[in-house]
């Protein structure tokens, strides 16, 4: 069995649970590492970086540049503790990790920072203190590789299956030329994909590579640093994304293994299916409505309420939804004497939600 998979469940970082991960929740864990303050958020919270290892290959990683994307933060802390306990595996590397680039967004559970700016669309202007901190670290560290760590929404699928993990070797120019940096990043993704296929068949995808110079990954790729976008999704009702966390962490370890052993597989990259917006959270069939039966698709809207994430059901669409897939499918045929006639969309979803207990909370 893979050594990381053997050890992951007992790592100290397993204290991090749920979807709402703030700076205060990771602060104690950070003190177990060589730590430096590299910046200050818009609201004055510290932005800190872990340095681990002293090998010749330098890798820069950052997580939670979108504050409401915490799965990779949980997972990458698992990776850091694993590397801390396995010196031989760490030997080729010096790794700098910014585990929470956007602590204000994390506290507010928003994608953007406290100024309402998406940090992953600020690469050209570098107008925000958080972006400035990341670029200062990049310039000082001069990494050989960059790992850009994110979560993705539940609406992505591959081959009619839910997309648990997806990756991208960002374009370095508008023509999407295969530069040496892109090729190396593609080769690492190809290696990760082959390792993951043994565990997650048909659940690994590849993002569209349209060039955007405002995206940090595209910017670093254009500078000649092989850069990989990691996206954590989910499967089924795992809204805390603990299964995703495990396989994301596994993929990071496999990426390091690929780099250390030069086992790049760029030809595999284009065989990875592109992600499609083909999923909803809940799909309900045979809903009686205006003398017929229809299907209703529900998408959750995530809201922070009293330090918990509330997943509020909202209407995605209704009608003939045969092209959609869902993380949960319900057949309403077993409910007799139920009608949804003469209800507006808000009341329609409220009645469905109460009847089927569709609301969900995560810490």
Secondary structure, 3 states (H helix, E strand, C coil): CCHHHHHHHHCHHHHCCCCCCCHHHHHHHHCCCEEEEEEECCCCCEEEEEEECCCCEEEEEEECCCCCCCHHHHHHHHHHHHHHHCHHHHCCEEEEEECCCCHHHHHHCCCCCCCCCCHHHCCCCCCCHHHHHHHHHHHHHCCCEEEEEEECCCCEEECCEECCEEEECCCCCCCCCCCHHHHHHHHHHHHHHHHHHCCCCCCEEECCCCCCCCCHHHHHHHCCCEEEEEEECCCCCCCCCHHHHHHHHHHHHHHHHHHHHCCCCHHHHCCCCECEECEEEEEEEEEEECCEEEEEEEEEEEEEECCEEEEEEEEEEEECCCCCEEEEEEEHHHCCCCCCCCCCHHHHHHHHHHHHCCCEEEC
